[in-house]
């Protein structure tokens, strides 16, 4: 696991004034967790965007806050619904000895190399991620699963086919090991299935999910409230 690092500085700007902060190329954030008071922070938009893309919500981030070092995971990211840039971040501090429960992506490897694909079949991934638990040093960036041996429409890949690294376990002790991660389809059958699904989806489009619109001040307040409830 690569060490992902981000420098933060403490901020005094709150509420509606954070708009000016963003105009200057900074992202407001809050760092909370443990017995420490929540800290209002800020960082460069360019550097922060790179870090968030790399870390997601599953990789620990080594924070430096005005010289003080903390280990944290990204708890929440607020994106501008129009510009799609980061408006606010909430970091939750952790310890190297903590067992962290988080969601990591499942990555299929060996595309184009399987007998199924060479025969003109299509392999589709049904599950993109899964919850695991591990100490920060053992958290993987992803779980890789090879499709190189997939040959026929009857072949599938399930949770049981995942090989967990040392020190990593499934978050759910009753995890269904038969849950299918990838299926094999004949192209014409897949096209018919997609057409049928498309008709059902268009009926559901009338009830679209609203975009996330939480403001920085609301995020700060919510974090402080959550921290108080957890003490």
N, C-alpha and C positions, 0 to 999 in steps of 0.2 A: 504494500500500500504506500503510495507516494504521500509525502507530507505536504499538505495544502496550507499555505500561509496567507494571512491578511492582516495589514496594519490598520488599526482604528485609532481615532482620537476622540476624546470625550467632547460632547457638544452641550451647549446651554440653550440652543435654539429649540423651541417646541411649538406645537400648535400650527397655526396658519403660516408662521414665519419660516417653516421648513421649505416652503415653495421657493423662496429665494436661495436657500441652501442647494436645492436641486438645480436651479438655474446656474449655479456656480460650478456644477459638475460633481456634486457630492451626493451620496446616498445616506439618509438618516437610518439609524438602526438602534436596537436595544439589545443588551446582553444581560441575561438573568439566569438564575439557577443557584442551587446550594443555599448557603446562609448569607450570601452577600446581597446587598441592595442592588436592584436593577440599575444598570448604567446606560445612560443615553449616549450614543456614539455616532460617528460618521466616518465615511471612507470615500475614496475616489470611485466614481461610477465606472470608469474603464476597468480598473483593477478588480473591483467588486464583481462586475459582470463576469469576468474571466473565472474568478474563484467559484462563483455560484454555479456556473456551467460545469465546472470540473467536479465540485463536491456534491451537487444536488442536495438531497435531504438524507443521504445515506453515508457520506464520508465525513469524518471529523475534520475540523478546520483549526489550525493553530493560530489563535488570535494574539496580537500584541496591541495592548491598549495603553498608550502613553508609556511604553516600556514594560508594563506588566503583562505576563504571558498567561493565557488561558486556553484550554482546549474546549471546543464547543461543536455542536451540530446545528445545522440550519433548521429552525423550527417552522418558520413561515416566511414566505416571500410575497410581497404585494407588488403586482405589476400594473403599470398604466394600461388601461384597456384599449387605448388608441395608439399610443407610441410604442407599447410593449417594452418599455424600459423599467428597470427596478425602481420602485418608489420607497420601499421600506423593507427592512429585514429584521427578523427576531432570531437571535442566537441563544441557544440553551447550553450553558456550561456543563461539562462532564469531567470525570476523573478517569485516569488510565485504568483504575481498578474497577470502574463501573461496568456492569454488563448492560449493553445498549441493545434495545429492540428497535430495528429499523427495517425499511423496505429497500431491497436492492434489485436492480434489473437482472433479468435472465437474458443472456445473449446467445443466440444460436450461431455456431461457427461451422465452417465447412460448406458454405453455400456454393452451389454449382458443382460440388464434388460427389454428391450422393448418387447412387444408381437410380433412385427415383427421379431425380431431376434430369439425369441423362436420358431417361425413358420418356421425358415430356410431362411428368407429373409435377404438381405444385405442392410445396410444403409451406403450411401457414402456422404461425405461432398463435396460440390461443391464450397464453398467460405471459405477460411481459415482465412481471416482477413478483417477488415473494418476500414475506417478512422473516427475518432471521434475528438471532441474538448472539452477541459476542462482546468481548472487551474491545475497546477502540483499536488496539494494536492488531487485532485479528479480523477486523471488519474488512471484507473484500469490496472492491469497487463494483464487482458484478459476479454473477455465477454463470460460467460458460457451459454450454451443452452442445456436443458435436452431433451433426445430422449426417455425418459421412457414411453411416451404415444403413440409412433409411433406403428401402428398396421398393416397397409395394404400397398400395392403398390401405393395406391391413396394418401397416406399421405405425406406431405412435411413440411419442416420447412423453414420459410422465415425471411426476415429482421424484419418483423412486430412482430415476436415471440421473438425478443431480448428485454430484459429488461435492460435499461440503468440505471446505478447508479445515484444518485442525483448529480447534477452539471455537468453531461455529456450529450452531444448532438452529433448527427451525423454531420460530417463536411460538408456534402452536404445538403443544405437546401431543395433540391428537391430529396432527397434520394428515390429511388424506393423501397417501402416497400414490394412489391410482389416478389422481387428478392429471388430466392431459395437458401437456405444455404445447405440443405440436402435432398436427394431423397432416395426412397426405390426401390430396384430391386430384381427380381427373379434371383437366381444364374445363370441359363442357359442363360437367356436373357443378363445378364451382361457379361458372357463369350463371347457370340457372338459379343456384342458391343465392347469389348476390342480387340478381334481378328481383327475386321474391323478397329479400330483405330490404332492398331499396324502396319497394312500395310500402312496406310497413314503416320504414323510417320516415318517409315523407309525411305520413299521417301524424307522426310524433313531433315534427318540426315546429308545429304551432305552439308547442310548449317548450321554448328554448330556455336554457339555463342562463341566468343573469351573470354578467361579468363581475369579477371581484372588484369592489370599489372601496375597500377599507382605506381610510386616510392614515397618515403617519401618527397623528395624535391619538386616534382610536386604537391603533396597534400598541402604542406605548401604554395607554391606559389599561388595555386588556391584559398585557403582559404583567403589569404591576398587580392587577387584580388576581391573576392566576398564581403569581408568586406568593401573594398573601394567603391565598386559600391552601397552598401546598405546605405552608409552614406549620 
